[in-house]
Amino acid sequence: MCLTVTHLDGLVLARSAFHHSANYRSAMLFGTARLVTGDEEKLARLKAMTEKPPS
């Protein structure tokens, strides 16, 4: 599985349409997907994704 996210910081406009650009940040994550069943397991996985500090 591949997940990509792009965050648009701003558009840079110029006098000519050929010189417009955008400032952005992006991330791409690769992994293996599997089905998560059961409310306790779902809550544990959600907590692990949202509360783990970046490495």
N, CA, C and O atoms as a Tripos MOL2 file, in Angstrom:
@<TRIPOS>MOLECULE
protein
  220   219    55     0     0
PROTEIN
NO_CHARGES

@<TRIPOS>ATOM
      1 N           0.8330   -1.1570    0.0000 N.3       1 MET1
      2 CA          0.0000    0.0000    0.0000 C.3       1 MET1
      3 C           0.8880    1.2320    0.0000 C.2       1 MET1
      4 O           1.9380    1.2450    0.6420 O.2       1 MET1
      5 N           0.4770    2.2510   -0.7050 N.am      2 CYS2
      6 CA          1.1930    3.5260   -0.7430 C.3       2 CYS2
      7 C           0.1990    4.6430   -0.4350 C.2       2 CYS2
      8 O          -0.8810    4.7010   -1.0230 O.2       2 CYS2
      9 N           0.5660    5.5200    0.4790 N.am      3 LEU3
     10 CA         -0.2680    6.6610    0.8390 C.3       3 LEU3
     11 C           0.5380    7.9260    0.6230 C.2       3 LEU3
     12 O           1.6550    8.0440    1.1270 O.2       3 LEU3
     13 N          -0.0130    8.8680   -0.1170 N.am      4 THR4
     14 CA          0.6730   10.1390   -0.3310 C.3       4 THR4
     15 C          -0.2020   11.2770    0.1730 C.2       4 THR4
     16 O          -1.4250   11.2460    0.0380 O.2       4 THR4
     17 N           0.4460   12.2830    0.7570 N.am      5 VAL5
     18 CA         -0.2420   13.4560    1.2810 C.3       5 VAL5
     19 C           0.5170   14.6920    0.8280 C.2       5 VAL5
     20 O           1.7440   14.7400    0.9120 O.2       5 VAL5
     21 N          -0.2080   15.6850    0.3510 N.am      6 THR6
     22 CA          0.3940   16.9470   -0.0580 C.3       6 THR6
     23 C          -0.2850   18.0820    0.6870 C.2       6 THR6
     24 O          -1.5130   18.1610    0.7340 O.2       6 THR6
     25 N           0.5230   18.9630    1.2700 N.am      7 HIS7
     26 CA          0.0150   20.1390    1.9800 C.3       7 HIS7
     27 C           0.4470   21.3730    1.2060 C.2       7 HIS7
     28 O           1.6400   21.6440    1.0710 O.2       7 HIS7
     29 N          -0.5260   22.1170    0.7000 N.am      8 LEU8
     30 CA         -0.2400   23.3190   -0.0750 C.3       8 LEU8
     31 C          -0.0530   24.4940    0.8770 C.2       8 LEU8
     32 O          -0.9900   24.8930    1.5690 O.2       8 LEU8
     33 N           1.1660   25.0520    0.9130 N.am      9 ASP9
     34 CA          1.4630   26.1900    1.7840 C.3       9 ASP9
     35 C           1.0170   27.5030    1.1560 C.2       9 ASP9
     36 O           0.5610   28.3990    1.8670 O.2       9 ASP9
     37 N           1.1360   27.6320   -0.1440 N.am     10 GLY10
     38 CA          0.7230   28.8740   -0.7860 C.3      10 GLY10
     39 C           0.9850   28.8730   -2.2700 C.2      10 GLY10
     40 O           1.8270   28.1300   -2.7750 O.2      10 GLY10
     41 N           0.2500   29.7170   -2.9540 N.am     11 LEU11
     42 CA          0.4550   29.9000   -4.3830 C.3      11 LEU11
     43 C           1.3130   31.1340   -4.5990 C.2      11 LEU11
     44 O           1.1370   32.1520   -3.9300 O.2      11 LEU11
     45 N           2.2350   31.0350   -5.5330 N.am     12 VAL12
     46 CA          3.1010   32.1560   -5.8790 C.3      12 VAL12
     47 C           2.6750   32.6240   -7.2640 C.2      12 VAL12
     48 O           2.8940   31.9400   -8.2630 O.2      12 VAL12
     49 N           2.0660   33.7990   -7.3010 N.am     13 LEU13
     50 CA          1.5460   34.3140   -8.5630 C.3      13 LEU13
     51 C           2.5390   35.2970   -9.1710 C.2      13 LEU13
     52 O           3.2010   36.0530   -8.4600 O.2      13 LEU13
     53 N           2.6280   35.2730  -10.4870 N.am     14 ALA14
     54 CA          3.5430   36.1560  -11.2150 C.3      14 ALA14
     55 C           2.7560   36.9080  -12.2900 C.2      14 ALA14
     56 O           1.5750   36.6380  -12.5070 O.2      14 ALA14
     57 N           3.4020   37.8250  -12.9390 N.am     15 ARG15
     58 CA          2.7390   38.5900  -14.0010 C.3      15 ARG15
     59 C           2.3840   37.7070  -15.1890 C.2      15 ARG15
     60 O           1.3580   37.9140  -15.8370 O.2      15 ARG15
     61 N           3.2210   36.7370  -15.4700 N.am     16 SER16
     62 CA          2.9920   35.8260  -16.5920 C.3      16 SER16
     63 C           2.4970   34.4840  -16.0540 C.2      16 SER16
     64 O           2.9780   34.0080  -15.0260 O.2      16 SER16
     65 N           1.5400   33.8800  -16.7460 N.am     17 ALA17
     66 CA          1.0070   32.5860  -16.3210 C.3      17 ALA17
     67 C           2.0770   31.4940  -16.3380 C.2      17 ALA17
     68 O           1.9500   30.4970  -15.6260 O.2      17 ALA17
     69 N           3.1170   31.6670  -17.1310 N.am     18 PHE18
     70 CA          4.1800   30.6690  -17.2320 C.3      18 PHE18
     71 C           5.0930   30.6810  -16.0110 C.2      18 PHE18
     72 O           5.8960   29.7630  -15.8440 O.2      18 PHE18
     73 N           4.9910   31.6990  -15.1480 N.am     19 HIS19
     74 CA          5.8780   31.8150  -14.0050 C.3      19 HIS19
     75 C           5.1790   31.6040  -12.6620 C.2      19 HIS19
     76 O           5.7930   31.8240  -11.6180 O.2      19 HIS19
     77 N           3.9140   31.1840  -12.6610 N.am     20 HIS20
     78 CA          3.2280   30.8460  -11.4190 C.3      20 HIS20
     79 C           3.8690   29.5870  -10.8370 C.2      20 HIS20
     80 O           4.3920   28.7540  -11.5770 O.2      20 HIS20
     81 N           3.8280   29.4520   -9.5160 N.am     21 SER21
     82 CA          4.3180   28.2270   -8.8810 C.3      21 SER21
     83 C           3.5810   28.0230   -7.5630 C.2      21 SER21
     84 O           2.7130   28.8160   -7.1970 O.2      21 SER21
     85 N           3.9280   26.9680   -6.8640 N.am     22 ALA22
     86 CA          3.2840   26.6510   -5.5910 C.3      22 ALA22
     87 C           4.3450   26.1970   -4.5870 C.2      22 ALA22
     88 O           5.3050   25.5120   -4.9390 O.2      22 ALA22
     89 N           4.1510   26.5910   -3.3480 N.am     23 ASN23
     90 CA          4.9860   26.1100   -2.2470 C.3      23 ASN23
     91 C           4.2150   24.9980   -1.5440 C.2      23 ASN23
     92 O           3.0750   25.1970   -1.1240 O.2      23 ASN23
     93 N           4.8290   23.8410   -1.4200 N.am     24 TYR24
     94 CA          4.1150   22.7070   -0.8380 C.3      24 TYR24
     95 C           5.0730   21.7850   -0.0980 C.2      24 TYR24
     96 O           6.2890   21.8410   -0.2830 O.2      24 TYR24
     97 N           4.4930   20.9340    0.7460 N.am     25 ARG25
     98 CA          5.2180   19.8610    1.4210 C.3      25 ARG25
     99 C           4.4870   18.5590    1.1230 C.2      25 ARG25
    100 O           3.2640   18.5540    0.9800 O.2      25 ARG25
    101 N           5.2140   17.4720    1.0290 N.am     26 SER26
    102 CA          4.5540   16.2020    0.7500 C.3      26 SER26
    103 C           5.2560   15.0620    1.4830 C.2      26 SER26
    104 O           6.4220   15.1570    1.8650 O.2      26 SER26
    105 N           4.5010   13.9860    1.6610 N.am     27 ALA27
    106 CA          5.0410   12.7780    2.3020 C.3      27 ALA27
    107 C           4.4890   11.5590    1.5720 C.2      27 ALA27
    108 O           3.3580   11.5710    1.0860 O.2      27 ALA27
    109 N           5.3030   10.5060    1.5020 N.am     28 MET28
    110 CA          4.8830    9.2610    0.8790 C.3      28 MET28
    111 C           5.2010    8.1240    1.8460 C.2      28 MET28
    112 O           6.3390    7.9860    2.2960 O.2      28 MET28
    113 N           4.1970    7.3150    2.1610 N.am     29 LEU29
    114 CA          4.3560    6.2090    3.0990 C.3      29 LEU29
    115 C           4.0930    4.8940    2.3780 C.2      29 LEU29
    116 O           3.1440    4.7780    1.6030 O.2      29 LEU29
    117 N           4.9430    3.9060    2.6410 N.am     30 PHE30
    118 CA          4.7830    2.5790    2.0590 C.3      30 PHE30
    119 C           4.5760    1.5710    3.1810 C.2      30 PHE30
    120 O           5.1820    1.6980    4.2460 O.2      30 PHE30
    121 N           3.7350    0.5770    2.9590 N.am     31 GLY31
    122 CA          3.5170   -0.4410    3.9770 C.3      31 GLY31
    123 C           2.6420   -1.5580    3.4450 C.2      31 GLY31
    124 O           2.2390   -1.5640    2.2820 O.2      31 GLY31
    125 N           2.3620   -2.4940    4.3190 N.am     32 THR32
    126 CA          1.4900   -3.6100    3.9990 C.3      32 THR32
    127 C           0.1880   -3.4330    4.7610 C.2      32 THR32
    128 O           0.1960   -3.2710    5.9820 O.2      32 THR32
    129 N          -0.9280   -3.4630    4.0490 N.am     33 ALA33
    130 CA         -2.2350   -3.2620    4.6760 C.3      33 ALA33
    131 C          -2.8010   -4.5810    5.1640 C.2      33 ALA33
    132 O          -2.5730   -5.6360    4.5710 O.2      33 ALA33
    133 N          -3.5440   -4.4990    6.2570 N.am     34 ARG34
    134 CA         -4.2910   -5.6740    6.7290 C.3      34 ARG34
    135 C          -5.5520   -5.1790    7.4070 C.2      34 ARG34
    136 O          -5.5810   -4.0630    7.9270 O.2      34 ARG34
    137 N          -6.5830   -5.9870    7.4070 N.am     35 LEU35
    138 CA         -7.8680   -5.6360    7.9840 C.3      35 LEU35
    139 C          -7.7860   -5.6480    9.5070 C.2      35 LEU35
    140 O          -7.3220   -6.6220   10.1000 O.2      35 LEU35
    141 N          -8.2300   -4.5810   10.1290 N.am     36 VAL36
    142 CA         -8.2650   -4.4820   11.5970 C.3      36 VAL36
    143 C          -9.7050   -4.6980   12.0280 C.2      36 VAL36
    144 O         -10.5990   -3.9490   11.6340 O.2      36 VAL36
    145 N          -9.9270   -5.7180   12.8350 N.am     37 THR37
    146 CA        -11.2840   -6.0300   13.2960 C.3      37 THR37
    147 C         -11.3590   -5.8840   14.8100 C.2      37 THR37
    148 O         -10.3520   -6.0200   15.5050 O.2      37 THR37
    149 N         -12.5180   -5.6150   15.3000 N.am     38 GLY38
    150 CA        -12.7230   -5.4850   16.7410 C.3      38 GLY38
    151 C         -12.4710   -4.0610   17.2200 C.2      38 GLY38
    152 O         -11.4950   -3.4240   16.8220 O.2      38 GLY38
    153 N         -13.3500   -3.5730   18.0670 N.am     39 ASP39
    154 CA        -13.2510   -2.1960   18.5430 C.3      39 ASP39
    155 C         -11.9860   -1.9390   19.3570 C.2      39 ASP39
    156 O         -11.3780   -0.8760   19.2280 O.2      39 ASP39
    157 N         -11.5850   -2.8900   20.1870 N.am     40 GLU40
    158 CA        -10.3840   -2.6900   21.0110 C.3      40 GLU40
    159 C          -9.1310   -2.5910   20.1480 C.2      40 GLU40
    160 O          -8.2720   -1.7420   20.3860 O.2      40 GLU40
    161 N          -9.0330   -3.4580   19.1500 N.am     41 GLU41
    162 CA         -7.8680   -3.4290   18.2620 C.3      41 GLU41
    163 C          -7.8480   -2.1410   17.4320 C.2      41 GLU41
    164 O          -6.7840   -1.5630   17.2100 O.2      41 GLU41
    165 N          -9.0160   -1.6930   16.9750 N.am     42 LYS42
    166 CA         -9.0940   -0.4440   16.2150 C.3      42 LYS42
    167 C          -8.6490    0.7360   17.0690 C.2      42 LYS42
    168 O          -7.9000    1.5950   16.6050 O.2      42 LYS42
    169 N          -9.1100    0.7780   18.3180 N.am     43 LEU43
    170 CA         -8.7290    1.8600   19.2170 C.3      43 LEU43
    171 C          -7.2250    1.8320   19.5040 C.2      43 LEU43
    172 O          -6.5850    2.8830   19.5430 O.2      43 LEU43
    173 N          -6.6630    0.6480   19.7040 N.am     44 ALA44
    174 CA         -5.2300    0.5160   19.9660 C.3      44 ALA44
    175 C          -4.4080    0.9880   18.7620 C.2      44 ALA44
    176 O          -3.3990    1.6710   18.9370 O.2      44 ALA44
    177 N          -4.8240    0.6340   17.5500 N.am     45 ARG45
    178 CA         -4.1010    1.0520   16.3360 C.3      45 ARG45
    179 C          -4.2050    2.5690   16.1340 C.2      45 ARG45
    180 O          -3.2260    3.2210   15.7710 O.2      45 ARG45
    181 N          -5.4020    3.1250   16.3720 N.am     46 LEU46
    182 CA         -5.5810    4.5670   16.2310 C.3      46 LEU46
    183 C          -4.7250    5.3170   17.2420 C.2      46 LEU46
    184 O          -4.1230    6.3380   16.9100 O.2      46 LEU46
    185 N          -4.6670    4.8220   18.4610 N.am     47 LYS47
    186 CA         -3.8470    5.4500   19.5050 C.3      47 LYS47
    187 C          -2.3640    5.3590   19.1440 C.2      47 LYS47
    188 O          -1.6160    6.3120   19.3640 O.2      47 LYS47
    189 N          -1.9360    4.2290   18.5960 N.am     48 ALA48
    190 CA         -0.5290    4.0600   18.1960 C.3      48 ALA48
    191 C          -0.1560    5.0230   17.0700 C.2      48 ALA48
    192 O           0.9680    5.5260   17.0470 O.2      48 ALA48
    193 N          -1.0580    5.2870   16.1480 N.am     49 MET49
    194 CA         -0.7560    6.1960   15.0370 C.3      49 MET49
    195 C          -0.7570    7.6480   15.4720 C.2      49 MET49
    196 O           0.0410    8.4370   14.9650 O.2      49 MET49
    197 N          -1.6320    8.0240   16.4000 N.am     50 THR50
    198 CA         -1.7800    9.4330   16.7350 C.3      50 THR50
    199 C          -0.8970    9.8770   17.9030 C.2      50 THR50
    200 O          -0.6020   11.0670   18.0180 O.2      50 THR50
    201 N          -0.4730    8.9720   18.7580 N.am     51 GLU51
    202 CA          0.2870    9.3610   19.9390 C.3      51 GLU51
    203 C           1.7610    9.0180   19.8830 C.2      51 GLU51
    204 O           2.4990    9.3580   20.8070 O.2      51 GLU51
    205 N           2.2190    8.3510   18.8210 N.am     52 LYS52
    206 CA          3.6280    7.9930   18.7270 C.3      52 LYS52
    207 C           4.4300    9.2200   18.2900 C.2      52 LYS52
    208 O           4.0880    9.8540   17.2920 O.2      52 LYS52
    209 N           5.5010    9.5650   19.0330 N.am     53 PRO53
    210 CA          6.3090   10.7090   18.6160 C.3      53 PRO53
    211 C           7.0600   10.3950   17.3200 C.2      53 PRO53
    212 O           7.4130    9.2410   17.0760 O.2      53 PRO53
    213 N           7.3060   11.4080   16.4910 N.am     54 PRO54
    214 CA          8.0440   11.1650   15.2380 C.3      54 PRO54
    215 C           9.4590   10.6710   15.5160 C.2      54 PRO54
    216 O          10.1020   11.1030   16.4720 O.2      54 PRO54
    217 N           9.9300    9.7740   14.6820 N.am     55 SER55
    218 CA         11.2910    9.2370   14.8850 C.3      55 SER55
    219 C          12.2750    9.8620   13.9470 C.2      55 SER55
    220 O          13.4600    9.5280   13.9810 O.2      55 SER55
@<TRIPOS>BOND
     1     1     2 1
     2     2     3 1
     3     3     4 2
     4     3     5 am
     5     5     6 1
     6     6     7 1
     7     7     8 2
     8     7     9 am
     9     9    10 1
    10    10    11 1
    11    11    12 2
    12    11    13 am
    13    13    14 1
    14    14    15 1
    15    15    16 2
    16    15    17 am
    17    17    18 1
    18    18    19 1
    19    19    20 2
    20    19    21 am
    21    21    22 1
    22    22    23 1
    23    23    24 2
    24    23    25 am
    25    25    26 1
    26    26    27 1
    27    27    28 2
    28    27    29 am
    29    29    30 1
    30    30    31 1
    31    31    32 2
    32    31    33 am
    33    33    34 1
    34    34    35 1
    35    35    36 2
    36    35    37 am
    37    37    38 1
    38    38    39 1
    39    39    40 2
    40    39    41 am
    41    41    42 1
    42    42    43 1
    43    43    44 2
    44    43    45 am
    45    45    46 1
    46    46    47 1
    47    47    48 2
    48    47    49 am
    49    49    50 1
    50    50    51 1
    51    51    52 2
    52    51    53 am
    53    53    54 1
    54    54    55 1
    55    55    56 2
    56    55    57 am
    57    57    58 1
    58    58    59 1
    59    59    60 2
    60    59    61 am
    61    61    62 1
    62    62    63 1
    63    63    64 2
    64    63    65 am
    65    65    66 1
    66    66    67 1
    67    67    68 2
    68    67    69 am
    69    69    70 1
    70    70    71 1
    71    71    72 2
    72    71    73 am
    73    73    74 1
    74    74    75 1
    75    75    76 2
    76    75    77 am
    77    77    78 1
    78    78    79 1
    79    79    80 2
    80    79    81 am
    81    81    82 1
    82    82    83 1
    83    83    84 2
    84    83    85 am
    85    85    86 1
    86    86    87 1
    87    87    88 2
    88    87    89 am
    89    89    90 1
    90    90    91 1
    91    91    92 2
    92    91    93 am
    93    93    94 1
    94    94    95 1
    95    95    96 2
    96    95    97 am
    97    97    98 1
    98    98    99 1
    99    99   100 2
   100    99   101 am
   101   101   102 1
   102   102   103 1
   103   103   104 2
   104   103   105 am
   105   105   106 1
   106   106   107 1
   107   107   108 2
   108   107   109 am
   109   109   110 1
   110   110   111 1
   111   111   112 2
   112   111   113 am
   113   113   114 1
   114   114   115 1
   115   115   116 2
   116   115   117 am
   117   117   118 1
   118   118   119 1
   119   119   120 2
   120   119   121 am
   121   121   122 1
   122   122   123 1
   123   123   124 2
   124   123   125 am
   125   125   126 1
   126   126   127 1
   127   127   128 2
   128   127   129 am
   129   129   130 1
   130   130   131 1
   131   131   132 2
   132   131   133 am
   133   133   134 1
   134   134   135 1
   135   135   136 2
   136   135   137 am
   137   137   138 1
   138   138   139 1
   139   139   140 2
   140   139   141 am
   141   141   142 1
   142   142   143 1
   143   143   144 2
   144   143   145 am
   145   145   146 1
   146   146   147 1
   147   147   148 2
   148   147   149 am
   149   149   150 1
   150   150   151 1
   151   151   152 2
   152   151   153 am
   153   153   154 1
   154   154   155 1
   155   155   156 2
   156   155   157 am
   157   157   158 1
   158   158   159 1
   159   159   160 2
   160   159   161 am
   161   161   162 1
   162   162   163 1
   163   163   164 2
   164   163   165 am
   165   165   166 1
   166   166   167 1
   167   167   168 2
   168   167   169 am
   169   169   170 1
   170   170   171 1
   171   171   172 2
   172   171   173 am
   173   173   174 1
   174   174   175 1
   175   175   176 2
   176   175   177 am
   177   177   178 1
   178   178   179 1
   179   179   180 2
   180   179   181 am
   181   181   182 1
   182   182   183 1
   183   183   184 2
   184   183   185 am
   185   185   186 1
   186   186   187 1
   187   187   188 2
   188   187   189 am
   189   189   190 1
   190   190   191 1
   191   191   192 2
   192   191   193 am
   193   193   194 1
   194   194   195 1
   195   195   196 2
   196   195   197 am
   197   197   198 1
   198   198   199 1
   199   199   200 2
   200   199   201 am
   201   201   202 1
   202   202   203 1
   203   203   204 2
   204   203   205 am
   205   205   206 1
   206   206   207 1
   207   207   208 2
   208   207   209 am
   209   209   210 1
   210   210   211 1
   211   211   212 2
   212   211   213 am
   213   213   214 1
   214   214   215 1
   215   215   216 2
   216   215   217 am
   217   217   218 1
   218   218   219 1
   219   219   220 2
@<TRIPOS>SUBSTRUCTURE
     1 MET1         2 RESIDUE 1 A MET
     2 CYS2         6 RESIDUE 1 A CYS
     3 LEU3        10 RESIDUE 1 A LEU
     4 THR4        14 RESIDUE 1 A THR
     5 VAL5        18 RESIDUE 1 A VAL
     6 THR6        22 RESIDUE 1 A THR
     7 HIS7        26 RESIDUE 1 A HIS
     8 LEU8        30 RESIDUE 1 A LEU
     9 ASP9        34 RESIDUE 1 A ASP
    10 GLY10       38 RESIDUE 1 A GLY
    11 LEU11       42 RESIDUE 1 A LEU
    12 VAL12       46 RESIDUE 1 A VAL
    13 LEU13       50 RESIDUE 1 A LEU
    14 ALA14       54 RESIDUE 1 A ALA
    15 ARG15       58 RESIDUE 1 A ARG
    16 SER16       62 RESIDUE 1 A SER
    17 ALA17       66 RESIDUE 1 A ALA
    18 PHE18       70 RESIDUE 1 A PHE
    19 HIS19       74 RESIDUE 1 A HIS
    20 HIS20       78 RESIDUE 1 A HIS
    21 SER21       82 RESIDUE 1 A SER
    22 ALA22       86 RESIDUE 1 A ALA
    23 ASN23       90 RESIDUE 1 A ASN
    24 TYR24       94 RESIDUE 1 A TYR
    25 ARG25       98 RESIDUE 1 A ARG
    26 SER26      102 RESIDUE 1 A SER
    27 ALA27      106 RESIDUE 1 A ALA
    28 MET28      110 RESIDUE 1 A MET
    29 LEU29      114 RESIDUE 1 A LEU
    30 PHE30      118 RESIDUE 1 A PHE
    31 GLY31      122 RESIDUE 1 A GLY
    32 THR32      126 RESIDUE 1 A THR
    33 ALA33      130 RESIDUE 1 A ALA
    34 ARG34      134 RESIDUE 1 A ARG
    35 LEU35      138 RESIDUE 1 A LEU
    36 VAL36      142 RESIDUE 1 A VAL
    37 THR37      146 RESIDUE 1 A THR
    38 GLY38      150 RESIDUE 1 A GLY
    39 ASP39      154 RESIDUE 1 A ASP
    40 GLU40      158 RESIDUE 1 A GLU
    41 GLU41      162 RESIDUE 1 A GLU
    42 LYS42      166 RESIDUE 1 A LYS
    43 LEU43      170 RESIDUE 1 A LEU
    44 ALA44      174 RESIDUE 1 A ALA
    45 ARG45      178 RESIDUE 1 A ARG
    46 LEU46      182 RESIDUE 1 A LEU
    47 LYS47      186 RESIDUE 1 A LYS
    48 ALA48      190 RESIDUE 1 A ALA
    49 MET49      194 RESIDUE 1 A MET
    50 THR50      198 RESIDUE 1 A THR
    51 GLU51      202 RESIDUE 1 A GLU
    52 LYS52      206 RESIDUE 1 A LYS
    53 PRO53      210 RESIDUE 1 A PRO
    54 PRO54      214 RESIDUE 1 A PRO
    55 SER55      218 RESIDUE 1 A SER
